[in-house]
Amino acid sequence: MKIKRREFLERSITGIGGVLLGGQYVFGQENPVKKIDPYGTVTLGKTDIKMSRFCLGTGMKGGNRESNHTRMGKDKFEALIRGAHERGTTVFDLADLYGTHPYVIPALKGISRDKFVIVSKIWWRPGGIPDKERPDADVVVQRFLKELNTDYIDLVLLHCVESPKWPEELRKQMDLLADLKSKKLIRAHGVSCHTLPALKAVIDEPWVDSVHARINPTGASMDDKPENVVPVLQSIHAKGKGVVGMKIIGEGRYRHSDQLRNDSVKFVLGLGCVDILNVGCENLEEVDDFADRVRAVSKV
């Protein structure tokens, strides 16, 4: 079924009728979003990792081992983590690129490690972090474990893959991560994708347990147009892989528009192929606002 981009967006966002993609309706009056608790438990793909639907991202404007979250200072950042967990958030998205590893365990002091999920990412590309050298994944993950003060990491990703040939180009690192998984130092592995060809390569790559992908209804900071990305995410999800949605608030572009935030939350939830909503809230008011919008559009 071929539809123009403008028609796709208008019909999807307004919810007038439905849009057929990949054999199913995205959402609309004929197919309303089912009731969803933003803090309800979701199993990530075929793994045994259970996460809250809402994930606190920590990488707003991230790079060189800092982000808006680290720049807010230790006390404020740890209060944000703790407050999000008290509300029901059990998954925290970190990365070497963001410099956010040292904050989670202190913020959740006294809480059993099995009560929250840590996601981190290896920055294997040139630049981005101060180090000139890029050690292999086994060395990097050992450093992560020390920085995080934990015995294991739930999900480790190769950060920001762009090449359609990444399964060939990064095979050594993939094999090392698989070995770490067999040793139970990590529970699952995958990639975060930043081009559509890289995302397509996820579909038939059995190594991938989960993928981070950018998705919203306007294409803000996305890999391609939504109508091109959605069928790929549906195919990935149909293969039993976890799908974590990023840029749902358009990398902050929707912050000042109630309509855009509502539309995007409804759009992503209505796809039926995005398991986790990863949002880089910078204060508890934003956490509460996002949770309320999930409840509102899904009529919880």
N, C-alpha and C positions, 0 to 999 in steps of 0.2 A: 504494500500500500504506500503510495507516494503522496506526501503532503509537503507544502512549502513550509520553510522555517517559521515564518511569521504566523501562519495558521497553526502550526504545532504549538508554538508558545502561547498564543491567545487561547486556544481551546484547552490546553493543559492547565494554564494558570487560572483561568476563570472557572474551570470546572464545568463548563457548559458542554454536556455530552461527555464522550470519552475519546481517547486517542489510542488506536490499535497499533501496538509495536510488539514485534516478536510473538504474535499470536495472543496477546493479552491486552486488556485495557490498562493504561497507565493509571488514570483515575478520572473521576468525573461524577456526575449525578447518577449514572448507571452503576458505578463501581466505587462507592465511597470508601475512604480510608477506614480500615477496621480499628477498633479501640486499641490504643497503644499507650502503655505506661512508660514515660521517659526513663524510668529507673527499673523497669521490668527486666528480667534476665533473658538473654539471648545466647544461644550456643553458636560459636563462630565456626561456620562451615562444618567440616567433618572432624574438627578437633574436639577435645573434651573441655575446651575453655569456655566458661560461662561469663558473660559480660553484661553490664547494664547497657540498655539501648543508647543512653547518652554517655559519651566519652569526653572527658575534659582534655582538650588539646592544649599544648604549652609552647607552641612555636610561632605565635603571631610576630611577624617581622623578624623571623629567626635567621641567624647566621653568625659565624665566627664564635660559636659557643655562647651566644646570648640571645635573648628574645624580649619582647615586651614583658613577659612573665618574670624573667630574671631581673629585668631592669626595675620592676616594682619593689624589689628588695625582699630579703629573706622572710621577714615577719609577715608581710602582706601576701607574698606568694604562698607560703605554707598555710596561712589562714584560709586562702582560697581553696587549696587542696583539701584541707580538713573540712571546711564548710561544704564543699561539693560532696565529699564522702558521707557526711552526716545526712545529706539530703537523699542519698541513695546511689551516687555515682561510684562505681566499682572499678572503672578502667581509666587509666591515665596514659596519654600519648606523649612520649618523650622522644628525644633524639640527641645524638652527639652534637649535631649541628646547633641545637638550641641551648646546650649547656644546662639542661634541667634535671640531670640525674641526681644530684645531691639533695634535692628538696623533698622527694616523696616520702621516704622512710621516716625522716624526722617529723614531717607533718602528720604522719599516721602512727606516731609512737603509741604503743599499747594495743594496736589493732593487729590481729593475727594476719600473717602474710597471705594466707589463703582467702582472705576477705577482700582482696583487691588484686587487680590485674595491671601489670606493667608492660607497656609496649615501648620498644625503642628501635632506633634505626642507625645503621652503619653508613657514614658518609664516606664512600669509596672514591668519589670523584676528586679531581684537582680543585684547589681553592676551597672556600667555604669554612674551613677550620684552620687554626694557626699551624698545625703540624704539617711539615713538608712531606714527611713519609706517610705511606698508607699501609700499615701492617695488615696481614691477612685476618680474616674474620675470627679465627680462633683466638688470636692475640687480642683483638679489639674487644671481643665479648668478655674475656677475662678482666680487662680494665673496666668494662661496664659493670660487671658484678661487684667489683670493689667500690666503684663510685656510688652504686645504688645500695651497697651494704645488704645484699640479698644473695641467697644461694642459687636462685634461678630467675630467668626472665621469661615471661609468658609468651611474648611474640617479638621476634627480631626481624626487621625488614632491611633489605638493601634499598637505600634511600635514593629516590629520584632517578629511576631508570627511564631512559628516553629511546634507546636504540631498539628496533624490532628484533635485533639479534642478541639481546641481553642474555637469553638462556645459554647461548654459546660463549659469549664474551665473559660472563661472570660465573661460569660453571665451577671454577675452583672454589670461589667463595660459597657458592651454593652447596657444594659437597662438604665443605668445612662446617657449615651451619647444620647440615643434615647429621654430621657426626656429633656435634654438640647436642643436637636433639636426642640422639640415641643415648647420650650420656646424661640426659635429663638436666642439662644446664640451661637449655631453653625448651619450651614446650611446643613451639610452632615457628615457622619461618615463612617469609614472603617478600613482597616488593611494594614500594610506593611508585606509582606511574605518573609520568609527566608528559607523555605524548600518546596519541591514539594508537599508533603502531605498537608501542611498547605494551599498552593495555591489551591489545588483541593477542599478543604473544602469551599472555597469561592463560588464555582459554585452554590450550592444549598442553600446558606445561605441568606435569604431575607433581613437581617439586613444590609448587605454590600451595600453601595452606590458606593464605589470606592475602588480599590486595587492598591497599589504600588507593582510592580513586576520587578524582574531583568531579563533583556533580551538583548542579543547581539548574533552575529552569531558564536562566538567561545566558549561560555560557561564561559567566564572570570567572576569570582565572582558571578556566577549564582547558582540557586538552583538545577539544573540538566542540562542534555544535552539540547541544543536548540530544538531538534526534540521531546523531551518529554514535554518541557515547552510550546511550541507554541500551541498545540491542547488545552491545559488547558486555556490559555489566550483567544483563540477563543471561547471556551465554556462560559467563564466568560463574554466576550463582547456580545455574543449572548443573554445572559440573561438580557442585558440592563444595566450592571454595568460599571462604568468608569474604564479604565485601564491606569495607569500612569507608563511608562517604566523608569526603573532605570538601571544604569551601562551600558549605551549605549556606552560610551567611555571606557568600561571595567575597571571602577574605576581608570581611568587615564592611564591604560596600553597602550592605543592606541594613546596617545598624540604625540608620535614621529613617527607615521606612517600615512601618508596621505591615503594610500591604505586602512588600517584597519578602519580609521575613515569614509571614504567614504562607504566602504562595510557595516559597521555596521548601518550607517544612512539609507542606501538603504534597508538593510535587515529589519530593524524595521518598516520603513514606508510602506514597501511592504506587511507586514503581514495583514494590514487592521484592526487590532484589538487593536492597541495601540493608545490611544487618545492623550496623552501628553508625551512629551519627556523631562524628568527631568535630567538636566546635571549640575554638580557642577563646572561650569566655575569659574576660580579664577581671571580673568581679562577680560577687554572688548575685547581684541584681541581674546580670546577664544570664547567669545559670538559671535563676528562677524564671526569667522571661522566656528563655528557650523551652524549659520544661512546660510552662503554661501553654505555649503555642502548640507543642506536641499534643497535649491533652485536648486543647480546643479544636484543632483540625481533625483529631481522631475521635472526638466526642467521648473521652473518658469521663 
